[in-house]
Amino acid sequence: LTRMTEGLGNAPETDEEREMRSPRWIAPIVTWLASDEAAGVTGRIFEASGQTLAIAEGWHRGPSHAPVEDPTTLGPIVAELLKNARPNAGMNGQDGTWPQSAR
């Protein structure tokens, strides 16, 4: 739920739920991704909330870290998340660890 969608008939959020979706949890990773330090990070989907900073692994949540407010501290955190994340799947949806299907 965002400010843009809060009037669409959804149940009212608690202050805690609203805080988890606050832009303050998204802004640090967006700022870091726009920095020179993130130049080699491509093709990844990040999830940011008041509960976690995570890298998506296809349809699965990958490694995560506690939320971060200061984008200048994200370099080593994201490096560790990337190191522990599975590789993205190829265009065929496979990552090389699954047997190829018969043609």
matplotlib code that plots the C-alpha trace (Angstrom):
import matplotlib.pyplot as plt

x = [0.0, 1.4, 0.0, -1.1, -3.2, -4.3, -7.8, -8.5, -10.6, -7.8, -8.1, -6.5, -2.9, -1.4, 1.3, 3.8, 2.7, 2.9, 6.4, 7.6, 6.6, 8.1, 10.2, 13.0, 13.8, 13.8, 15.7, 19.1, 19.3, 18.1, 20.7, 23.4, 22.4, 22.8, 26.4, 29.6, 30.1, 27.2, 28.4, 28.8, 25.4, 23.0, 20.1, 19.1, 15.9, 16.1, 13.4, 13.5, 11.2, 11.3, 12.0, 14.7, 16.9, 17.0, 17.9, 15.3, 16.3, 13.7, 10.5, 12.3, 13.7, 17.4, 19.8, 18.7, 20.1, 18.6, 17.1, 19.6, 19.1, 22.5, 23.3, 27.1, 27.1, 25.5, 28.6, 29.9, 26.3, 25.3, 28.6, 27.9, 24.2, 25.4, 28.1, 25.5, 22.8, 22.2, 23.0, 20.1, 18.5, 19.2, 16.6, 15.4, 14.6, 17.3, 20.5, 22.6, 22.1, 18.9, 19.0, 18.0, 14.6, 14.4, 13.6]
y = [0.0, 3.4, 6.9, 6.5, 3.4, 3.9, 5.0, 1.9, 0.1, -1.7, -2.2, 0.6, 0.2, 0.4, 2.9, 0.0, -1.3, 2.1, 2.6, -0.7, 0.7, 4.1, 5.5, 6.0, 2.2, 2.4, 5.6, 4.3, 1.4, 3.6, 6.1, 3.4, 1.9, 5.3, 5.5, 4.6, 1.9, 0.0, 0.2, -3.6, -4.4, -5.1, -7.5, -7.7, -7.0, -5.6, -5.6, -2.9, -2.5, -1.7, -5.4, -6.2, -5.4, -8.4, -9.5, -11.4, -14.8, -15.3, -15.9, -16.6, -14.2, -14.4, -13.4, -10.5, -7.9, -5.7, -2.4, 0.3, 4.1, 5.3, 4.6, 5.1, 1.9, -0.3, -1.2, -4.1, -5.1, -5.5, -7.1, -9.8, -10.2, -10.6, -13.1, -15.3, -15.0, -17.6, -16.5, -15.1, -17.5, -17.2, -16.1, -19.7, -19.5, -22.0, -21.2, -24.1, -26.2, -27.9, -30.6, -29.3, -30.6, -33.0, -31.2]
z = [0.0, -1.0, -0.7, -4.3, -3.5, 0.0, -1.0, -3.1, -0.5, 1.3, 5.0, 7.0, 7.8, 11.3, 11.9, 12.1, 8.7, 7.2, 8.6, 7.1, 3.7, 4.2, 1.4, 3.9, 3.5, -0.3, -0.8, 0.5, -2.0, -4.9, -4.0, -3.7, -7.0, -8.7, -7.3, -8.9, -6.3, -7.8, -11.4, -11.7, -10.3, -13.1, -13.7, -10.0, -8.2, -4.7, -2.1, 0.6, 3.5, 7.2, 7.8, 5.3, 2.4, 0.1, -3.4, -5.3, -6.7, -9.4, -7.6, -4.3, -1.8, -1.6, 1.1, 3.3, 5.7, 8.4, 7.0, 6.2, 6.4, 5.3, 1.7, 2.3, 4.3, 1.6, -0.4, 1.8, 2.7, -0.9, -1.8, 0.8, -0.4, -4.0, -2.9, -1.2, -3.8, -6.5, -10.0, -12.1, -14.4, -18.1, -20.6, -20.7, -17.0, -16.1, -14.2, -15.3, -12.2, -13.5, -16.2, -19.6, -20.7, -23.7, -27.0]

ax = plt.figure().add_subplot(projection="3d")
ax.plot(x, y, z, "-o")
ax.set_aspect("equal")
plt.show()
